[in-house]
Amino acid sequence: MKNIGRKKVSNMDILYSFFLLGLTSFGGPVAHIGYFRNVFVKQKKWLDEKTYIDFVSLCNFLPGPSSSQVGMSIGYYFKGFKGAVLAWIGFTAPSALILIAFAYTILNFENSISYGIIQGLKAIVVVIVFQAILGMKKNLLKDYYGYFLTIITSILLILFPSSLNQFLCLIMSGIFGVIFYKDQNEIKEKKINLSKINFLNYSALILFFSLLIFLPVIEDFFDSDLLKIANSFYRIGSLVFGGGHVVLPLLQEEFVTSGIIKEHVFLAGYGASQAIPGPLFTFSSYLGMFLKSGINKILLSIFCLFFIFLPSFLLVIGTLPFWQKLREVNLFSRFLKGVNASVIGLLVAVLYDPIILSSLKNLNDVTLVILAFIILFFTKTPQWLAVLILSVSGWAITL
C-alpha cells in the first residue's frame, strides 16, 4: 500500500471513530462495510476509494470476520499494530459488553425469562440464517461447480455432522476449486517480491500457523481447560470463511453438540446478537460466560473474545502489505472459490440441524417463524427492531 498523501490521524481519532461505529453499525458485515465507507471515505476523507476497496477485497478473501478485519486494516494503515488494536477495541467493545450482560442475565435469572422470548429469538435465527444463505448464493454461486460443492457439503454434514468433517469439506472443496476453475479467467501472474515484506508481517503469519498447528498439541500435553478453550476459539476464528454467520455451525458443533452449552442457551444468545450493532464474532464473549475454567467468568469472556479474533489480527498484519500481489496468484483465487461454495453448504446443514429442528416444535413456533419471515423479507424493518418485535411476540403468544 502506498503511503503518499496519507492523512495524519491520532490514536484517539481511531478509537473514538470506531467506538461510535460499534454503537451504531447494525445490519451485519455487508452493512458495516457500508458504514465504514461513509465515515472514512466520504465524511472524514481519511482514505481514498481505491485504498478502501483494497482493504475490503483483502478481507473478503481472508478467513474471519470481514468487517472487523477491514477496521483492523484501517487502523493498521495509519498507526500500525497499535492502530489495529484500537480499531478492534472500539468496534468490538459495545456489542461484547451487551452480550456479556445478556449472558449474565440468563445465568442468574433464567427462570425469570419468558420461554416465549427465547422462542422468539430462535425464530428470528431461522430467517436470518436463511437470508444469509440466499445472499451468499447470489454473490458466490455463479456456475454448476459451485452448486455441486454446496450440495455435496450440505448432504455430507447433515448425514455426518462433526467439526472435523466441516474442516475436511472446506479443504476438499478448495482443492476441487483449484481443479474445476483451472481454465476460467486465468490472469498473467507476476512474481511476488518477498524481500520487501517487513519482518513483523512474516512473524505474524508464522505465529498464525504455529498456533493453529501447535495449540492442539500443547492442549493435549497440559490438559488445561483454558488451553482447550483457547484452542477451540482460535481454531474456529481461523476457519471461518464467508462472513460472521459461518461461525454459527462451528461454534454449535464445538460447544452444543459436545454438550458443553445447552442448545436453547446457544440459540438465544445468537438471536440476541442479531439485535445489537457490531461484529457477530462477539457472540464468543456470550459463550464464555457459560464455560468452566476456574477463572472469573467476565475475564473468561474476554479471553474467548481475544482468541477468536487473534487469527484475524495475525492474518491482516501478515498479508496486508502484499495483498495486491496475492490477488494475482491464480491458485489462491481458485482455491477460495471452492471454499466459498462449501461455506454455503455448511450453512444449509446448520440451518436444518440444530436451528430448524430445535425451533419448529409446535404451532406457536411456526407462527413466530412466519412472522419473522414476513418482517425481514417484506418490510424495511431494521434487523435489531425485528429481533425486538419477535422477542415481544414470543412473550405475548405464550401468555
TORKOL-4160 file (C-alpha; in steps of 0.2 Angstrom, whole numbers, padded with zeros to 4 digits, m for minus):
399
<pt num="1" X="0000" Y="0000" Z="0000"/>
<pt num="2" X="0007" Y="0017" Z="m0005"/>
<pt num="3" X="0009" Y="0030" Z="0009"/>
<pt num="4" X="0009" Y="0045" Z="m0002"/>
<pt num="5" X="m0004" Y="0058" Z="0004"/>
<pt num="6" X="m0009" Y="0048" Z="0020"/>
<pt num="7" X="m0019" Y="0059" Z="0032"/>
<pt num="8" X="m0012" Y="0062" Z="0050"/>
<pt num="9" X="m0024" Y="0053" Z="0062"/>
<pt num="10" X="m0021" Y="0051" Z="0081"/>
<pt num="11" X="m0024" Y="0036" Z="0091"/>
<pt num="12" X="m0039" Y="0044" Z="0100"/>
<pt num="13" X="m0046" Y="0048" Z="0082"/>
<pt num="14" X="m0046" Y="0029" Z="0078"/>
<pt num="15" X="m0053" Y="0023" Z="0095"/>
<pt num="16" X="m0067" Y="0036" Z="0095"/>
<pt num="17" X="m0072" Y="0034" Z="0077"/>
<pt num="18" X="m0073" Y="0015" Z="0079"/>
<pt num="19" X="m0082" Y="0016" Z="0096"/>
<pt num="20" X="m0096" Y="0026" Z="0088"/>
<pt num="21" X="m0097" Y="0014" Z="0074"/>
<pt num="22" X="m0098" Y="0000" Z="0086"/>
<pt num="23" X="m0113" Y="0008" Z="0094"/>
<pt num="24" X="m0122" Y="0012" Z="0078"/>
<pt num="25" X="m0117" Y="m0001" Z="0065"/>
<pt num="26" X="m0132" Y="m0013" Z="0064"/>
<pt num="27" X="m0136" Y="m0025" Z="0049"/>
<pt num="28" X="m0121" Y="m0037" Z="0048"/>
<pt num="29" X="m0104" Y="m0036" Z="0039"/>
<pt num="30" X="m0110" Y="m0030" Z="0022"/>
<pt num="31" X="m0119" Y="m0016" Z="0031"/>
<pt num="32" X="m0104" Y="m0012" Z="0042"/>
<pt num="33" X="m0093" Y="m0010" Z="0026"/>
<pt num="34" X="m0105" Y="0002" Z="0020"/>
<pt num="35" X="m0104" Y="0012" Z="0037"/>
<pt num="36" X="m0085" Y="0012" Z="0036"/>
<pt num="37" X="m0085" Y="0019" Z="0018"/>
<pt num="38" X="m0097" Y="0033" Z="0023"/>
<pt num="39" X="m0087" Y="0038" Z="0038"/>
<pt num="40" X="m0069" Y="0035" Z="0032"/>
<pt num="41" X="m0070" Y="0039" Z="0014"/>
<pt num="42" X="m0085" Y="0051" Z="0012"/>
<pt num="43" X="m0086" Y="0060" Z="0028"/>
<pt num="44" X="m0068" Y="0061" Z="0036"/>
<pt num="45" X="m0059" Y="0058" Z="0020"/>
<pt num="46" X="m0046" Y="0048" Z="0029"/>
<pt num="47" X="m0045" Y="0036" Z="0014"/>
<pt num="48" X="m0047" Y="0037" Z="m0005"/>
<pt num="49" X="m0059" Y="0025" Z="m0013"/>
<pt num="50" X="m0046" Y="0014" Z="m0021"/>
<pt num="51" X="m0037" Y="0011" Z="m0004"/>
<pt num="52" X="m0053" Y="0007" Z="0004"/>
<pt num="53" X="m0058" Y="m0006" Z="m0009"/>
<pt num="54" X="m0041" Y="m0014" Z="m0007"/>
<pt num="55" X="m0044" Y="m0017" Z="0011"/>
<pt num="56" X="m0062" Y="m0024" Z="0008"/>
<pt num="57" X="m0055" Y="m0035" Z="m0006"/>
<pt num="58" X="m0042" Y="m0042" Z="0005"/>
<pt num="59" X="m0053" Y="m0045" Z="0020"/>
<pt num="60" X="m0066" Y="m0054" Z="0009"/>
<pt num="61" X="m0053" Y="m0067" Z="0004"/>
<pt num="62" X="m0046" Y="m0070" Z="0022"/>
<pt num="63" X="m0055" Y="m0081" Z="0035"/>
<pt num="64" X="m0063" Y="m0072" Z="0049"/>
<pt num="65" X="m0075" Y="m0058" Z="0052"/>
<pt num="66" X="m0073" Y="m0047" Z="0036"/>
<pt num="67" X="m0080" Y="m0031" Z="0043"/>
<pt num="68" X="m0069" Y="m0032" Z="0059"/>
<pt num="69" X="m0054" Y="m0035" Z="0048"/>
<pt num="70" X="m0057" Y="m0020" Z="0037"/>
<pt num="71" X="m0057" Y="m0010" Z="0053"/>
<pt num="72" X="m0041" Y="m0018" Z="0058"/>
<pt num="73" X="m0034" Y="m0014" Z="0041"/>
<pt num="74" X="m0039" Y="0005" Z="0043"/>
<pt num="75" X="m0031" Y="0006" Z="0060"/>
<pt num="76" X="m0015" Y="m0003" Z="0054"/>
<pt num="77" X="m0014" Y="0008" Z="0039"/>
<pt num="78" X="m0012" Y="0024" Z="0050"/>
<pt num="79" X="m0004" Y="0018" Z="0066"/>
<pt num="80" X="0002" Y="0001" Z="0063"/>
<pt num="81" X="m0001" Y="m0013" Z="0076"/>
<pt num="82" X="m0007" Y="m0001" Z="0089"/>
<pt num="83" X="m0020" Y="0007" Z="0077"/>
<pt num="84" X="m0026" Y="m0011" Z="0073"/>
<pt num="85" X="m0029" Y="m0015" Z="0091"/>
<pt num="86" X="m0038" Y="0002" Z="0094"/>
<pt num="87" X="m0049" Y="0000" Z="0080"/>
<pt num="88" X="m0054" Y="m0018" Z="0086"/>
<pt num="89" X="m0057" Y="m0012" Z="0104"/>
<pt num="90" X="m0068" Y="0002" Z="0098"/>
<pt num="91" X="m0078" Y="m0008" Z="0086"/>
<pt num="92" X="m0080" Y="m0023" Z="0097"/>
<pt num="93" X="m0082" Y="m0017" Z="0115"/>
<pt num="94" X="m0100" Y="m0011" Z="0114"/>
<pt num="95" X="m0108" Y="m0027" Z="0107"/>
<pt num="96" X="m0096" Y="m0038" Z="0118"/>
<pt num="97" X="m0102" Y="m0029" Z="0134"/>
<pt num="98" X="m0120" Y="m0030" Z="0129"/>
<pt num="99" X="m0119" Y="m0049" Z="0126"/>
<pt num="100" X="m0109" Y="m0052" Z="0142"/>
<pt num="101" X="m0123" Y="m0043" Z="0151"/>
<pt num="102" X="m0136" Y="m0053" Z="0142"/>
<pt num="103" X="m0127" Y="m0069" Z="0147"/>
<pt num="104" X="m0126" Y="m0064" Z="0165"/>
<pt num="105" X="m0145" Y="m0061" Z="0165"/>
<pt num="106" X="m0148" Y="m0079" Z="0158"/>
<pt num="107" X="m0136" Y="m0086" Z="0171"/>
<pt num="108" X="m0144" Y="m0078" Z="0186"/>
<pt num="109" X="m0162" Y="m0075" Z="0181"/>
<pt num="110" X="m0165" Y="m0089" Z="0168"/>
<pt num="111" X="m0181" Y="m0094" Z="0177"/>
<pt num="112" X="m0187" Y="m0077" Z="0176"/>
<pt num="113" X="m0185" Y="m0075" Z="0157"/>
<pt num="114" X="m0201" Y="m0080" Z="0147"/>
<pt num="115" X="m0199" Y="m0096" Z="0137"/>
<pt num="116" X="m0208" Y="m0086" Z="0123"/>
<pt num="117" X="m0194" Y="m0073" Z="0122"/>
<pt num="118" X="m0182" Y="m0087" Z="0120"/>
<pt num="119" X="m0193" Y="m0095" Z="0106"/>
<pt num="120" X="m0195" Y="m0078" Z="0098"/>
<pt num="121" X="m0176" Y="m0076" Z="0097"/>
<pt num="122" X="m0174" Y="m0094" Z="0090"/>
<pt num="123" X="m0187" Y="m0090" Z="0077"/>
<pt num="124" X="m0178" Y="m0075" Z="0070"/>
<pt num="125" X="m0162" Y="m0085" Z="0069"/>
<pt num="126" X="m0171" Y="m0097" Z="0057"/>
<pt num="127" X="m0175" Y="m0082" Z="0045"/>
<pt num="128" X="m0158" Y="m0073" Z="0047"/>
<pt num="129" X="m0148" Y="m0088" Z="0043"/>
<pt num="130" X="m0159" Y="m0092" Z="0028"/>
<pt num="131" X="m0157" Y="m0074" Z="0022"/>
<pt num="132" X="m0138" Y="m0076" Z="0024"/>
<pt num="133" X="m0138" Y="m0092" Z="0013"/>
<pt num="134" X="m0148" Y="m0083" Z="m0001"/>
<pt num="135" X="m0137" Y="m0068" Z="0000"/>
<pt num="136" X="m0121" Y="m0078" Z="m0001"/>
<pt num="137" X="m0129" Y="m0089" Z="m0015"/>
<pt num="138" X="m0132" Y="m0074" Z="m0026"/>
<pt num="139" X="m0114" Y="m0067" Z="m0023"/>
<pt num="140" X="m0104" Y="m0083" Z="m0023"/>
<pt num="141" X="m0113" Y="m0097" Z="m0034"/>
<pt num="142" X="m0110" Y="m0092" Z="m0052"/>
<pt num="143" X="m0109" Y="m0109" Z="m0060"/>
<pt num="144" X="m0113" Y="m0128" Z="m0059"/>
<pt num="145" X="m0097" Y="m0132" Z="m0050"/>
<pt num="146" X="m0102" Y="m0120" Z="m0035"/>
<pt num="147" X="m0119" Y="m0128" Z="m0034"/>
<pt num="148" X="m0111" Y="m0145" Z="m0034"/>
<pt num="149" X="m0099" Y="m0141" Z="m0020"/>
<pt num="150" X="m0113" Y="m0133" Z="m0010"/>
<pt num="151" X="m0125" Y="m0148" Z="m0012"/>
<pt num="152" X="m0112" Y="m0161" Z="m0008"/>
<pt num="153" X="m0106" Y="m0151" Z="0008"/>
<pt num="154" X="m0123" Y="m0149" Z="0015"/>
<pt num="155" X="m0128" Y="m0168" Z="0012"/>
<pt num="156" X="m0112" Y="m0174" Z="0020"/>
<pt num="157" X="m0113" Y="m0163" Z="0035"/>
<pt num="158" X="m0132" Y="m0167" Z="0038"/>
<pt num="159" X="m0128" Y="m0185" Z="0037"/>
<pt num="160" X="m0111" Y="m0185" Z="0046"/>
<pt num="161" X="m0110" Y="m0169" Z="0057"/>
<pt num="162" X="m0094" Y="m0165" Z="0066"/>
<pt num="163" X="m0081" Y="m0151" Z="0067"/>
<pt num="164" X="m0068" Y="m0162" Z="0058"/>
<pt num="165" X="m0080" Y="m0166" Z="0043"/>
<pt num="166" X="m0083" Y="m0147" Z="0042"/>
<pt num="167" X="m0064" Y="m0144" Z="0041"/>
<pt num="168" X="m0062" Y="m0158" Z="0028"/>
<pt num="169" X="m0076" Y="m0151" Z="0017"/>
<pt num="170" X="m0069" Y="m0134" Z="0017"/>
<pt num="171" X="m0051" Y="m0141" Z="0012"/>
<pt num="172" X="m0058" Y="m0153" Z="m0001"/>
<pt num="173" X="m0069" Y="m0140" Z="m0009"/>
<pt num="174" X="m0054" Y="m0129" Z="m0010"/>
<pt num="175" X="m0044" Y="m0142" Z="m0019"/>
<pt num="176" X="m0059" Y="m0146" Z="m0031"/>
<pt num="177" X="m0060" Y="m0127" Z="m0034"/>
<pt num="178" X="m0042" Y="m0127" Z="m0040"/>
<pt num="179" X="m0046" Y="m0141" Z="m0052"/>
<pt num="180" X="m0063" Y="m0135" Z="m0058"/>
<pt num="181" X="m0058" Y="m0117" Z="m0061"/>
<pt num="182" X="m0042" Y="m0121" Z="m0069"/>
<pt num="183" X="m0046" Y="m0114" Z="m0086"/>
<pt num="184" X="m0058" Y="m0100" Z="m0081"/>
<pt num="185" X="m0052" Y="m0082" Z="m0081"/>
<pt num="186" X="m0034" Y="m0085" Z="m0080"/>
<pt num="187" X="m0023" Y="m0070" Z="m0077"/>
<pt num="188" X="m0005" Y="m0067" Z="m0081"/>
<pt num="189" X="0004" Y="m0069" Z="m0064"/>
<pt num="190" X="0018" Y="m0059" Z="m0058"/>
<pt num="191" X="0032" Y="m0064" Z="m0046"/>
<pt num="192" X="0030" Y="m0059" Z="m0028"/>
<pt num="193" X="0045" Y="m0050" Z="m0021"/>
<pt num="194" X="0046" Y="m0057" Z="m0003"/>
<pt num="195" X="0061" Y="m0047" Z="0001"/>
<pt num="196" X="0051" Y="m0031" Z="0003"/>
<pt num="197" X="0040" Y="m0038" Z="0016"/>
<pt num="198" X="0043" Y="m0032" Z="0034"/>
<pt num="199" X="0049" Y="m0045" Z="0047"/>
<pt num="200" X="0033" Y="m0041" Z="0058"/>
<pt num="201" X="0022" Y="m0047" Z="0043"/>
<pt num="202" X="0032" Y="m0063" Z="0042"/>
<pt num="203" X="0032" Y="m0066" Z="0061"/>
<pt num="204" X="0013" Y="m0063" Z="0061"/>
<pt num="205" X="0010" Y="m0076" Z="0048"/>
<pt num="206" X="0022" Y="m0088" Z="0056"/>
<pt num="207" X="0013" Y="m0086" Z="0073"/>
<pt num="208" X="m0004" Y="m0089" Z="0065"/>
<pt num="209" X="0001" Y="m0106" Z="0058"/>
<pt num="210" X="0011" Y="m0110" Z="0073"/>
<pt num="211" X="m0003" Y="m0108" Z="0085"/>
<pt num="212" X="m0015" Y="m0117" Z="0073"/>
<pt num="213" X="m0004" Y="m0132" Z="0072"/>
<pt num="214" X="0004" Y="m0132" Z="0090"/>
<pt num="215" X="m0010" Y="m0126" Z="0101"/>
<pt num="216" X="m0019" Y="m0143" Z="0100"/>
<pt num="217" X="m0003" Y="m0152" Z="0104"/>
<pt num="218" X="0000" Y="m0141" Z="0119"/>
<pt num="219" X="m0018" Y="m0143" Z="0125"/>
<pt num="220" X="m0016" Y="m0162" Z="0125"/>
<pt num="221" X="0001" Y="m0161" Z="0134"/>
<pt num="222" X="m0005" Y="m0150" Z="0148"/>
<pt num="223" X="m0024" Y="m0154" Z="0149"/>
<pt num="224" X="m0029" Y="m0137" Z="0154"/>
<pt num="225" X="m0047" Y="m0130" Z="0152"/>
<pt num="226" X="m0040" Y="m0113" Z="0147"/>
<pt num="227" X="m0029" Y="m0121" Z="0134"/>
<pt num="228" X="m0044" Y="m0131" Z="0127"/>
<pt num="229" X="m0055" Y="m0115" Z="0126"/>
<pt num="230" X="m0041" Y="m0105" Z="0118"/>
<pt num="231" X="m0038" Y="m0119" Z="0105"/>
<pt num="232" X="m0057" Y="m0120" Z="0101"/>
<pt num="233" X="m0059" Y="m0102" Z="0098"/>
<pt num="234" X="m0043" Y="m0099" Z="0089"/>
<pt num="235" X="m0046" Y="m0114" Z="0078"/>
<pt num="236" X="m0064" Y="m0108" Z="0074"/>
<pt num="237" X="m0058" Y="m0090" Z="0071"/>
<pt num="238" X="m0045" Y="m0097" Z="0059"/>
<pt num="239" X="m0058" Y="m0107" Z="0049"/>
<pt num="240" X="m0072" Y="m0095" Z="0046"/>
<pt num="241" X="m0074" Y="m0092" Z="0028"/>
<pt num="242" X="m0088" Y="m0082" Z="0021"/>
<pt num="243" X="m0093" Y="m0070" Z="0035"/>
<pt num="244" X="m0099" Y="m0070" Z="0053"/>
<pt num="245" X="m0114" Y="m0081" Z="0050"/>
<pt num="246" X="m0102" Y="m0095" Z="0046"/>
<pt num="247" X="m0096" Y="m0095" Z="0064"/>
<pt num="248" X="m0113" Y="m0102" Z="0070"/>
<pt num="249" X="m0110" Y="m0120" Z="0064"/>
<pt num="250" X="m0093" Y="m0121" Z="0070"/>
<pt num="251" X="m0097" Y="m0115" Z="0087"/>
<pt num="252" X="m0113" Y="m0125" Z="0088"/>
<pt num="253" X="m0103" Y="m0141" Z="0084"/>
<pt num="254" X="m0089" Y="m0137" Z="0097"/>
<pt num="255" X="m0100" Y="m0132" Z="0111"/>
<pt num="256" X="m0118" Y="m0138" Z="0109"/>
<pt num="257" X="m0116" Y="m0155" Z="0101"/>
<pt num="258" X="m0102" Y="m0159" Z="0114"/>
<pt num="259" X="m0115" Y="m0155" Z="0127"/>
<pt num="260" X="m0105" Y="m0141" Z="0135"/>
<pt num="261" X="m0118" Y="m0127" Z="0132"/>
<pt num="262" X="m0137" Y="m0130" Z="0131"/>
<pt num="263" X="m0145" Y="m0128" Z="0114"/>
<pt num="264" X="m0158" Y="m0116" Z="0119"/>
<pt num="265" X="m0145" Y="m0105" Z="0128"/>
<pt num="266" X="m0134" Y="m0105" Z="0112"/>
<pt num="267" X="m0148" Y="m0100" Z="0100"/>
<pt num="268" X="m0155" Y="m0087" Z="0112"/>
<pt num="269" X="m0138" Y="m0079" Z="0113"/>
<pt num="270" X="m0136" Y="m0080" Z="0094"/>
<pt num="271" X="m0153" Y="m0072" Z="0091"/>
<pt num="272" X="m0149" Y="m0058" Z="0104"/>
<pt num="273" X="m0133" Y="m0055" Z="0094"/>
<pt num="274" X="m0143" Y="m0050" Z="0079"/>
<pt num="275" X="m0152" Y="m0036" Z="0088"/>
<pt num="276" X="m0136" Y="m0026" Z="0093"/>
<pt num="277" X="m0123" Y="m0017" Z="0082"/>
<pt num="278" X="m0105" Y="m0023" Z="0079"/>
<pt num="279" X="m0097" Y="m0039" Z="0074"/>
<pt num="280" X="m0106" Y="m0056" Z="0076"/>
<pt num="281" X="m0089" Y="m0063" Z="0082"/>
<pt num="282" X="m0093" Y="m0055" Z="0099"/>
<pt num="283" X="m0105" Y="m0070" Z="0101"/>
<pt num="284" X="m0089" Y="m0078" Z="0108"/>
<pt num="285" X="m0090" Y="m0067" Z="0124"/>
<pt num="286" X="m0108" Y="m0073" Z="0127"/>
<pt num="287" X="m0102" Y="m0091" Z="0126"/>
<pt num="288" X="m0088" Y="m0088" Z="0138"/>
<pt num="289" X="m0100" Y="m0084" Z="0152"/>
<pt num="290" X="m0106" Y="m0102" Z="0151"/>
<pt num="291" X="m0089" Y="m0111" Z="0150"/>
<pt num="292" X="m0079" Y="m0118" Z="0165"/>
<pt num="293" X="m0061" Y="m0114" Z="0168"/>
<pt num="294" X="m0058" Y="m0109" Z="0186"/>
<pt num="295" X="m0056" Y="m0090" Z="0182"/>
<pt num="296" X="m0069" Y="m0076" Z="0183"/>
<pt num="297" X="m0082" Y="m0078" Z="0170"/>
<pt num="298" X="m0081" Y="m0060" Z="0164"/>
<pt num="299" X="m0062" Y="m0062" Z="0162"/>
<pt num="300" X="m0065" Y="m0079" Z="0153"/>
<pt num="301" X="m0077" Y="m0070" Z="0141"/>
<pt num="302" X="m0064" Y="m0058" Z="0136"/>
<pt num="303" X="m0052" Y="m0072" Z="0134"/>
<pt num="304" X="m0063" Y="m0081" Z="0122"/>
<pt num="305" X="m0066" Y="m0064" Z="0113"/>
<pt num="306" X="m0047" Y="m0062" Z="0111"/>
<pt num="307" X="m0043" Y="m0079" Z="0104"/>
<pt num="308" X="m0057" Y="m0079" Z="0091"/>
<pt num="309" X="m0051" Y="m0063" Z="0085"/>
<pt num="310" X="m0032" Y="m0067" Z="0086"/>
<pt num="311" X="m0031" Y="m0076" Z="0069"/>
<pt num="312" X="m0039" Y="m0061" Z="0061"/>
<pt num="313" X="m0026" Y="m0049" Z="0068"/>
<pt num="314" X="m0011" Y="m0060" Z="0063"/>
<pt num="315" X="m0018" Y="m0063" Z="0045"/>
<pt num="316" X="m0022" Y="m0044" Z="0042"/>
<pt num="317" X="m0005" Y="m0039" Z="0048"/>
<pt num="318" X="0004" Y="m0053" Z="0039"/>
<pt num="319" X="m0005" Y="m0051" Z="0022"/>
<pt num="320" X="m0010" Y="m0033" Z="0020"/>
<pt num="321" X="0007" Y="m0027" Z="0013"/>
<pt num="322" X="0007" Y="m0040" Z="m0002"/>
<pt num="323" X="m0011" Y="m0042" Z="m0005"/>
<pt num="324" X="m0010" Y="m0034" Z="m0022"/>
<pt num="325" X="0002" Y="m0047" Z="m0027"/>
<pt num="326" X="m0008" Y="m0061" Z="m0019"/>
<pt num="327" X="m0023" Y="m0057" Z="m0029"/>
<pt num="328" X="m0013" Y="m0061" Z="m0045"/>
<pt num="329" X="m0010" Y="m0079" Z="m0039"/>
<pt num="330" X="m0022" Y="m0090" Z="m0049"/>
<pt num="331" X="m0020" Y="m0105" Z="m0037"/>
<pt num="332" X="m0026" Y="m0095" Z="m0022"/>
<pt num="333" X="m0041" Y="m0087" Z="m0031"/>
<pt num="334" X="m0047" Y="m0104" Z="m0037"/>
<pt num="335" X="m0045" Y="m0112" Z="m0020"/>
<pt num="336" X="m0056" Y="m0098" Z="m0012"/>
<pt num="337" X="m0069" Y="m0101" Z="m0025"/>
<pt num="338" X="m0071" Y="m0119" Z="m0020"/>
<pt num="339" X="m0071" Y="m0114" Z="m0001"/>
<pt num="340" X="m0084" Y="m0101" Z="m0003"/>
<pt num="341" X="m0096" Y="m0113" Z="m0011"/>
<pt num="342" X="m0093" Y="m0126" Z="0003"/>
<pt num="343" X="m0097" Y="m0112" Z="0016"/>
<pt num="344" X="m0114" Y="m0111" Z="0009"/>
<pt num="345" X="m0117" Y="m0129" Z="0011"/>
<pt num="346" X="m0111" Y="m0129" Z="0028"/>
<pt num="347" X="m0124" Y="m0115" Z="0032"/>
<pt num="348" X="m0138" Y="m0126" Z="0024"/>
<pt num="349" X="m0133" Y="m0140" Z="0035"/>
<pt num="350" X="m0134" Y="m0130" Z="0051"/>
<pt num="351" X="m0150" Y="m0122" Z="0046"/>
<pt num="352" X="m0158" Y="m0139" Z="0046"/>
<pt num="353" X="m0149" Y="m0145" Z="0062"/>
<pt num="354" X="m0150" Y="m0138" Z="0075"/>
<pt num="355" X="m0159" Y="m0122" Z="0070"/>
<pt num="356" X="m0175" Y="m0129" Z="0062"/>
<pt num="357" X="m0176" Y="m0145" Z="0072"/>
<pt num="358" X="m0175" Y="m0135" Z="0088"/>
<pt num="359" X="m0185" Y="m0120" Z="0083"/>
<pt num="360" X="m0200" Y="m0128" Z="0075"/>
<pt num="361" X="m0208" Y="m0139" Z="0088"/>
<pt num="362" X="m0226" Y="m0133" Z="0089"/>
<pt num="363" X="m0239" Y="m0121" Z="0081"/>
<pt num="364" X="m0233" Y="m0106" Z="0091"/>
<pt num="365" X="m0215" Y="m0109" Z="0084"/>
<pt num="366" X="m0221" Y="m0110" Z="0066"/>
<pt num="367" X="m0231" Y="m0094" Z="0069"/>
<pt num="368" X="m0216" Y="m0085" Z="0075"/>
<pt num="369" X="m0205" Y="m0090" Z="0061"/>
<pt num="370" X="m0218" Y="m0085" Z="0048"/>
<pt num="371" X="m0219" Y="m0068" Z="0057"/>
<pt num="372" X="m0201" Y="m0066" Z="0056"/>
<pt num="373" X="m0201" Y="m0071" Z="0038"/>
<pt num="374" X="m0214" Y="m0058" Z="0034"/>
<pt num="375" X="m0205" Y="m0044" Z="0043"/>
<pt num="376" X="m0187" Y="m0047" Z="0036"/>
<pt num="377" X="m0192" Y="m0051" Z="0018"/>
<pt num="378" X="m0207" Y="m0039" Z="0015"/>
<pt num="379" X="m0204" Y="m0024" Z="0026"/>
<pt num="380" X="m0190" Y="m0012" Z="0028"/>
<pt num="381" X="m0189" Y="m0015" Z="0047"/>
<pt num="382" X="m0171" Y="m0014" Z="0054"/>
<pt num="383" X="m0164" Y="m0031" Z="0060"/>
<pt num="384" X="m0162" Y="m0025" Z="0078"/>
<pt num="385" X="m0180" Y="m0020" Z="0078"/>
<pt num="386" X="m0186" Y="m0036" Z="0070"/>
<pt num="387" X="m0177" Y="m0046" Z="0084"/>
<pt num="388" X="m0186" Y="m0035" Z="0097"/>
<pt num="389" X="m0203" Y="m0037" Z="0089"/>
<pt num="390" X="m0200" Y="m0056" Z="0089"/>
<pt num="391" X="m0195" Y="m0057" Z="0107"/>
<pt num="392" X="m0210" Y="m0047" Z="0112"/>
<pt num="393" X="m0221" Y="m0058" Z="0101"/>
<pt num="394" X="m0214" Y="m0074" Z="0108"/>
<pt num="395" X="m0218" Y="m0067" Z="0125"/>
<pt num="396" X="m0236" Y="m0062" Z="0121"/>
<pt num="397" X="m0240" Y="m0078" Z="0112"/>
<pt num="398" X="m0236" Y="m0089" Z="0127"/>
<pt num="399" X="m0247" Y="m0078" Z="0139"/>
